[in-house]
Amino acid sequence: MVSPLQNAFTAFVVLLLAVPLANAHFSFPWEYFNPVPGEDYSDLPGYEPNPEPEPVYKFDPKQSEIQKRAADNTLLKPVPTRTQKVKWTSITVAPNTADGFAGSWEIISNNTGVNSMHLAIARHGKAIIIDTVALGNSLLKLPDNNCRRTSNAKNATLDCFAHSAEFDYDTGKIRELKIETDPWCSSGGFAPDGTLINSGGFALGERSVRWLKPCPTCDWSDYPNALFKGRWYGTQVTLPNGKAMVLGARRAFSFELIPPPGQMNKAINAFNFFRETTDDSENNLYPFVHLIPDGNLFVFANDRAIIMNPNTGRIVRELPNLKDGLTSRTYPPSGMSALLPIDLRKTAPGQPIQAEVIVCGGGYKKCFKDEAPMGRFPDALKDCNRISVTNPAASWVKEDMPAPRTMGDLLILPTGDLLMINGAGKGCSGWTFARDPVLTPFIYKPNEAIGKRWQALKASSIPRMYHATSAVLPDATIMVAGGNTNQRYDFRDTTMFPTEMRVERLTLPYLNPKMAVNRPVISEGSITGGMRYGQPFTFQFSMPKEPVDQAYVMVTMYAPPYTTHGFSMSQRLLILKIAQYRKGAPTQITVTAPPNANIAPQGYYYLFVVAGGVPSKATWVQVV
C-alpha cells in the first residue's frame, strides 16, 4: 500500500519535472510533504541503491579562455533596477568601541552573478560561491557550448546558467563555474591539498561529491553517486587523518566518510543520535560538529550535545543538554556555534589540551512548521552558551547577546575574538520565514569576564538573512555576500527582501587606519616550507616603525571553513607557542607547530602575526 508520504513525494517530483523552472513559481519542497519521524527516505519512490559508476563530469579545457573572463564579460547579466515598495524593520545596536572606530563597510561588487548560499575561501586567493541549480536562472551565464543537462533523462533540457562562481575579492572579477548536480543545502570543506570538497545536496545531487582544485582554470568534477545515503542539510567535518566525514541530513540517521574521487560508498554507519533528536520539524539539521583535541567529535543536534568517537561511531559522553522543550539551536531555528580558539601557549608538556565550544542563538521548534507559515515570527533566542568539552564534569555557562539572532554567522578572527554577523531577530530559516534583519555585527571577546565580552560595530544597511554567508579574508577583513529568502532569484519591487547580489567588505576595529603604523608584515619569502607536527617553524616579520617586544606579539593560524546556513564547517583557530624571538628589523620568530593532527588536521591555514591586537595580512602555510 502506498503511503500518503509516498504520494506526496511523487506529486512533488511530477511537479518539479512538469513546471519549467525558468518561468514558473513553485513552493518549497517541505510544503509538499511533512516528514514522519523515524521514516527513512530510502523507502520513498526513486531512492534506489547506487548504480554502476557514472562518468565524471570534467572541466573542458577548451573553455579556459572564457573561464578567465572578468566581471565585465558578456556572460554576466546586470542586476535589475528596482524601487523598494515594501517596508521592513531591522535591529541595530549602537556601537560601543573603545577608540571610536566601529569598523567600516565597503561594497566591493554589485553583482556576483550567483547567490552566495555557500562560501569558502580557497588557497589560490579566490572565494568559491555555490548556489542551488533548482530555483531558476542566475545572473551569470555559462558558455553556449558548455551548458549542463537538467537530468539524466534523454529528453533533458539544457541549463546554460552558472550556479557556482569563483570571485576575486581583491579585484571583483568573476569566473563562472559549471556544477552538474544540485548542491542545494549541501556541506563542504577542504582536502589536505586545498581541494574544495562539496558533498550532498538535493534530488540528483543528494549523493554527489564534487571536487574543485585551487587553480585559475579548474572547474568542478562531479561524482553523482559517491555517497551511499542522500545528504541534504548534512554537516561535513575534516578528521585528523585528513579525510572528510559527512553526518546527518534530512532523514539520514547516519554518517559516512567521503570516498576518493571515482569511488562509491557501499555502506553507511547508523547513528541513532540523529534519530533521537529529530522531530516533526526536523530541528536537528545541519548539526554543529567540531573536532576536539582528543580526536573525538563534538556533535550538537536540536537541543542535545554528545562527544562521539569518529572511528567507532560510539557516543563517548553525553553532555548536558540545552533542552527546554520549546527551542532548538540547529536548522531550521538556526543558531550558531564555534570551537573557541585553542591556546597552545597555556598547555604544559604532557598535559591535555583544553577546548571550549560556544552555541549561540536559535529559535522555537515550531517556527518552521506551525508559526512562520501562518505569518507569525517568534523572537529568536538571545543567549550564548559555553562548555568545556574536555572536562567531563563541565556544564553550560549562559550569557546574553546584545540582541537576539537566528541565521547569523559566527567567525573566528585572527586575534582570537569572534565575529557574529548577518541573521534575523525574528523567525527561522526558510522562504520568507524571518523578519527584523540584525544589521549590527558583534565582536565576542571570549577571554573577558561575562558582561564585558560584547562589542557592537557599525551596522550595515543591507539585510542578509536566509542563504547569506560571510568569510574571514587573508587581509583580516570580512567578506559578506548573498541573501535570498525567496524561492527564486527575485528582484521585484514588491518583494520585501529581494535576492542580494552585492558583496560587502567589513573592516574591523583592529584595522583602524590610525593603527596602521602598528600593523606587522610577514616577510615575503621567509616561509619556505610546511609545518610539521611539534617541530619548530621559523619566519620573519617587520613593523612599519620600530620593532615590537615579544610580550605584545601573538601568532595564530586559522583553518578557513566552508560556510552555509549559519555554520562554518571545520573552522578552527590556534594560538601558537613562541619558542624563540629575535627582535630586530626584521624580527625573526620561531613558533612550535601544533602537536598533532587532532589539533590541526593536515591542510592549508592562514598564518597571522598579531602585534598589540593588530593582525598582519595572512600568509598561507601548509601543515604536512
N, C-alpha and C positions, 0 to 999 in steps of 0.2 A: 504494500500500500504506500502510495506516495504521500509524504507528509506535507503539511502546509508550508513548512520551511523550504522544501524542495520545489514546490510550486512557485513560491515567491522568488526563489533564486533563479529558476528557469525563466520566469517572466522578466526578471531584470536583465538576463543575458539576451533574451529576444529583443528587448527594448534597446539595449546597447548596440545590437547589430542592425536594428531597423532604422534607427534615427541617425541621420547624417550629423556627425559631431560638429561640422563646420558651421551649421546653420540653425541647429535646434537646441532647445533648452531641455535638460533632464535633471532629475533630482539626485541628491547624494545617495549612494547605494544603501546606506543604513535606513533610508526611508522605505525601501522595498522589502526588507526582511529584518525582523527582530531576532537577534541571536538567542539561542536557548543554551543556558549554562550547562556545560557538560557535553554538548554535542560537538562533534568534530567535523570540520569542513570536508574531510576525506570521504564522508558519507554522502556528500552532495553530488548531483549530476555534473559531469565534466571534470571531476577531480580523479584523474587516472594515475596509475603508477608511472614512474619515469619511463619514457620510451627509449628507443635507441638514441645514441648521441646525435645531435643535430650539428650541422656545420656551423662553425663560429663565424660571426659577422666581424669582418676586419676592416680597418681603415683602408680606403682606396688611395694609394699613393698618387694617383693621377689628379687628385683634388688638392694637392698640397698648396698650389698657388692660391686657390680660393680660400683655403683654410687660414691663410696668412693675412687675409684682408682685415682691415681695421674697422672701427665702429662706423666709419662713413661709407661702408660698402653698400652696394645696391641691394644686398640681401636683408638689410635692416629697415623695417618699416617704422615710420615715426609714431610716437605715442599720440593718439587722437586728442585734439584740444577739447576741453570740456569746461563747463561752468558748474560749480558745486551748488546744487539746489536743495540738498538735504542737510539740515543742520545736525551737528553731533556735539556732544560734550566730552571733555577729557579730564584726566587727573594730572595735575602738576604740583610739584613741591618746590618751595623757594630754595635756591642754592644756599649752602652753608659752608663753603670752603673757607679755609683759614686765611689764605692770602688774597682772596677776592677774585681769583681766576677760576671760574667754574667750568672750564672747558669751552670748546668752540666747535661749531658744526660747519661742514662744507659739503656741497653737492658735487661729487666727482664724476657723475654720469647721470644724464637724464633718461637713459634708456639702455638697459642691459639686454633687451630683446627677449629674454626668458625670465619668468618669475623665479625668484630665489627661494624655492621651497626647501632646498638642501644646499649646504655651502661647506666647502673645505678649501684650505689654502695649501697648494702643492709646493714642493720644494724648488720648482723652477720659477717661482715668483709670480704665480698666477692663481686667481680664485676660480674654483670649479663650481659652477652653478647648475643645479639639476631641478627640473620640474616634472610633472606628470605628462604623459602623452595623451591622456584620455579626455582632457577637458577643453579641446579645441585648439585653434591656431595660436601660436605665439606671435611675437613681432619680428622674429628672426627666421628667415627662410634658409632652407638647405639648397644647394645647387640642384638644378633640374634633373641632372643625371645621377643624383645621389640621394634620392628620396627613400623613405622607409615604407615597408609594407605594413598595413594596419593589422594583419593577422596572418596565420599560416594558410588560410584558405586560398584556393586557386583564383577566386574572383576578388581577392583582397584589393582594396583601393590603396593609393599611394598617399602618404603624408609627407609633404615637402616643407614642413616647418621644423625648425630645431627645437628640441626640448631640453637641451643642455648646452652650456656655453662656457668658454674659457674667457675670463675677464681679467685684463691687466689693470690692477688697481692703481698703478702709477701713471698710466697714460690714458686710461679709459677705453682702450681698444678691445674689441670683442672678436672672438673666433668661434664660429658655430661648430658644435659637436653633434655627431649623429648617434642617437641612442635608440636601440631597436625595440626592446621590450619595456613595459611600463614600470618606471621606478617610483610610482606614486607611493608616498609614505614608506619609503624603504629605509635601509640603515647603511652605515658605511664606516670606513676607517682606512688607515694606510698600512701597506705591507712594509717589511723592513727596508726594501729598496726604494720606497717612496711612491710605489704604485698605489693609486686610489682604488679601493675595493668597495663596490656598491652591491648590496645584497637585498634580494626580495623585491616586493612591490605588489602590483595589482594585476589580476587576470593573467595574461600570458607572461607577465613579469614576476609573478609571485615566487617562482622557484629559480629565478635568474640570478646569476652573479655576473657583474660587469667589471671589467678591469680597464683602467686608464693610466698608462705610463706617463711620467712627467717629462714631456718633450714638446718642442714648438709645433710639431706636425702630428702628434699622436692623436688617436681617436679611440672611442670605446670599442672594446671587444666584448661581445655579449654571449654568455653561455646560458641558454634559456632553461635548462633542466638540471642545473648543478646541485640545487638543494633538494633534499628528499621531501621536505614539508614546505608548503606555501608560507611565506613570511611577509605579512602586511601589517605594519606598525610593530615590527620587532626591533631589537636593540643589538648592535654589533659591538664587540669588545676585542681588543688586542690582548693576547695571552703572553705569558713570559717567554714562550718558545717562538714568538713572532707570528704564530698562527692566529687566525680570526675565528671567533665563535659568534653565532647569532642565536639569541634567546627570545622565546616568547613570540608574540604576534597574535593576530586575530585567530581564535580557536586553535592555537598552536601551543599545546601544553608540553613543551619540549625544548631542547636545544640541540645544535649540531655545529660541527666545525665546517668552515668554508673550504671546499676541496680545491686543489690546484686547478688552473685553467685546463679545460678539456675533460675533467673528470666529474663524475656524478656520485653523490652520496647514495648509499644503498640502505641506510637505516638512520634513525634518529634516537636520541636519548630522552625518554619520558621524564618529565619533571612536574610532579603533581602540585608543586607550589603555585604554578600558574593556573591550574585548575581550581585550586582552593581560593585564589584571590580574584577570580573573575566574578561577574555578577551580570544582571540583565542589561547594564550599560557598558559592560566590558571595561571597567575602570582600571584595568591593570595593563594597558597597552603602553608601548614604549617604556618598559621598565627601566629604572635607573640602575646601571651596572658599573661598578668600579673595581679595578684590580687593586688589591690591598697588599701591604708589604710581606705577608706570609705566603703570597701566591694564590690565595683564595679570592673569591669574588664577593663583594657586597652586592646584594640584589634587593631592590625595593620595588614592590608592585602594589598598587592600590593604596593600602594603608599599613602594609606589613613589610618587615625587613628581615633578611636572613644572611648568613655567611655560607657560601657554597664552595665546595671543592670542585673545580672545573674538570679535574681528571677523572673523578668518580661520579660526579653528579649528586653526591650526598650533601645534605644540609649539615654543616659543621656546628652551627649555632643559630638559634632563633633569637633575634634581638627584640628588645621592647618595641611594641608597635606604636603607631600614631593613630590608633583606631578610636573614633568616637561614634561610629555608626552612621554618620551623616556626610563626611567629607573624604576626599581622595586626593592623592598627590600626583598620580601619573595620568597619562592621557585617558579620556578627554578633559578632565579637570586641569591637567597640565601644569603642575608645579615645576620647580627647578631643582637641580641637585649638582653638587660638585664634590670631588675629593679635595679637601683643603691641601694647600702646599705642604710637601714633605720636607722638613728642615733637617738635612743630614748633618748640619753643624752641631745639633743637640744630642746626637746619638754617640754614646761611648762605644769603643770597640767591644764586640761580643754581646752587646745589648740589643734587644729587639727594637726595630724602628717603629715609632708610633705614628698613627694616622687617624684623622677625623673625617667624617662625611657630614655635609650640610644638606638639608632638604628644606626648601622654602616655597611658600605659596601653594597654589592648587585651588580646589573649589568643591562644590557639592556634588555628591554622587548622582543625584537625579537631574542635574543641569542638562545633560545632553539628551536624555530620553524624554523627560517629562516637563522641564521648565522652559528651556530656550525655544523649543518648537512652538510653544504657546506664547512667545513674546515676553517671557519673564526671565530676567537676567540677574540671578543672585550674586551678591558680593563675592569676589574672590577672597581667598584666605590672606591674612596679613602676617602670619607668623613664620619664623625661621627656626629650624630645629637642628642641633648639632649633637653628634655622638662619637665617642672614641670607638672605632671598630676593632682596635687591637686590645681593648680592655674588656674581658668577659663580664665584668661587673658594672659596666657603664650604662648610663641611661640618657635619654634625650634631654638636652638643655634648650629651653624655649626662650625666644625673644621676638619682639615685633619689628617689622619693617616700617619705614615711614609711610607706606601706602600698600593696599592690597594688590596682588598681582597674579594673574594666570597667563600662560603662554609667553612668559619672559624668557630671556636667555641669561645664563649665569656663566660668565667667562672669568678665567684666572688671569690676572695681569702680571707682567714681568716683575713687579715689586712684591708680589705675594698677596696683594689685595685682590678682591673680587669685584667684578662689574655686573650689575643687574640692569638689563636694558630690554626694551620692547615690551609687548604684552598689553593686557587689559585689566581693568579694575572690576569688571562685572562679566558674568557669563562663563563660557568654557570654549574649548576647541570645537570647530565645526563651522559649516557655512552660515554666516550671519549670526552666529551664536554668541557674540560678545559685544559689549558696549564699553564706553569710557576708556579709550586707549590711555595707557600710562605713558606720558611723553617725557617724564623726568627719569634719567638714569641715576642709579645709586651706586656708590662705592661702599663696599663692606670691608672693614679692616678687622680680620679675624684675631689679631693679637691684642687688640684694645679690650678694655673692660666693657661688659654689657652696659648699654646706654651711651657709649662713646664710639660705637663701631660704624655708624652710618654717616655718609656724606652725600648730600643731594647735589647734582650737577645741573648745568644749563639744560633746559628742556629742548627737545626737537620740536618741529612744527608738523612732522609727518607721522601719522598713526601707523604703527606696524604691529599687527596682532597675529591672526592665523596665517601660517605659511610665510612668516618673515624670519630672517636669520641675521646673525652677526658673527664677526670673527676678529681675533687679535691679529694685526698685521705685523710683519717683521720690523717695521719702524715704530712699533709700540702704540700706534693709533688703532682705532677700531673701524672696521668696515661694517656698515649696516645696510641691508638690502632686503628687497622682497616685501611681501604682504599681500595676500589675496584671500579675503573672506568670502569670495564669490565662487560660483560653480564653473565659471569660465573666465577668460580674460575680459574684464568688464570695465569699460571707461565711460559709461553713460552718465549724463548729468544727474539722473535721478537715483544713482547708486550711492548709498551712504558712504561706503569705503571702497572706492574703485581700486582696481588692481594697481599696485605700486611698482613702477619700473625704475625709479630713481635710486641711486646709490649715494649714501652719505659717508663721510669720514668724520669721526668724532676724535678730536684731540683732547686728551685728558689733562687734568691739572698738573700732573707731573711733567708735562711738556710745556708749561708756562713759558712763553717767549722770554720772559725776564730771567729764566733759569737756564737759558741756552749755554751760558758760559760754564755751567756745571755738568753738561752732558758728556759722558765718556764716549770714546770712539774706539771700537775694536780695530786693531791694526790689520790692514789688509795684507794677506799673505802670511800672517803669523800662525794661522791654523792650517796645518798641512796634512793632518790625518784624522782618523776617527778616534773616539773614546773607547777604551777597553775597561771592562768592569774592575773597579778597585784600584786602577792604575793612575799615576799622576798624569795630568793633562795641562800643558803649558802653552800660554799665548801672551800677547801683549795688547795693551790699550793705552790711549793717551787722553789727556784732558785739554780743553781749549786754552786754559790758563795754566795754573800751577798743578803739579801732581797732587794726588789726594792720599791721605793716610789710609791704611788698611781698615781701621775701625769704621770708616764710612762706606766701605765697599762690600757689595754682595754680588755673587754670581749665581744666576738662575738659568735653568733650562726648561723649555716648555714644549710639550707634545701637541702640535696643532690638531684639533679634533675635527670630527665630522658633525656638523650641527644641523639639527632639524627638529621642529616641533618642541622647541624649548629645552632640548637636551643636547649637550656637546659630548659625543661619544669618545671615550678613550682620552679625554683631556686630563693632563696632569702637569704640575709644575714642581720642580725640585730645586731646593736651595743647597748649593754645593759647599763642601768644606774647603776652605783655603789652606793649602799646605805650605806654600811659600809665597812671599810677597816682596818684590824688589822695586821700591818706589823710584820713579825716575821719569824721563821723557824719551821713550815711552816707559810705562810701568810694565814689568814682567810679573805675571801671576801664574801660580801653579795650583790647580784645584785637584781634588781627588774625585775620580769618576764614580758614578753610582756603583754600589757594591755588587749588584746582581740584577738579573732580568725581572725579578719580582718588583723591583723599584723602578726600573727603566727598561721596558722591552726594547729589543733592537729596533732601530729605525732612525729617522731624521728628526731633530729637535731644533728649535730656536735656542741660541745661546746669548744671554744678555749679561752685561755688566751694569750694575745699578750703583751709582755713586751719590750718596746723600739723598736717596729717594728718586733720583733721576735715571731712567734706563737709557742705555745705548740703543742704537739700532741692532737688531739681531744678526748673528751670523749662523748659517745652517751648519750643524755638526751632526755627524752620524755616530750612533752608538753601535759598535760592531761586536 
